[in-house]
Amino acid sequence: MKKIEAIIRKSKFHQVKEALHDIGVNFFSYWDVTGLGNEKEGHVYRGVAYSTSDIQRRYLSIVVNDSFEEVTINAILSAAATGEVGDGKIFVSDINECYRIRTGEKGGESLN
């Protein structure tokens, strides 16, 4: 199993969510995060431009079976990309085990 963590623009969340649903990923966790990156959001106040270093993003955490890793990553890449600095990052790590609390199932079967 793989854990796919994606940090994306908040403005692209609905497109990413729909892309994930379209490929059959119907369960994932997400939350709003603030971070620092290469992109600097600019603001204008009374004609004076200034930038802030805190950038609002959405963090997604998805666990899939190994065979579904590539299709999940491709869905995120295609839906989240704008081609501009600040589109985000995707991290992939191994998951050793998973349990469904309700039934006690374990392994990849517990993800469905």
Buried (B, 14 or more C-beta within 10 A) or exposed (E): BBBBBBBBBEEBBEBBBEBBEEBEBEEBEBEEEEEEBEBBEEEEEEEEEEEEEEBEBBBBEBBBBEEBBEEBBEBBBEBBBEEEEBBBEBEBEEBEEBEEEEEEBEEBEBBE
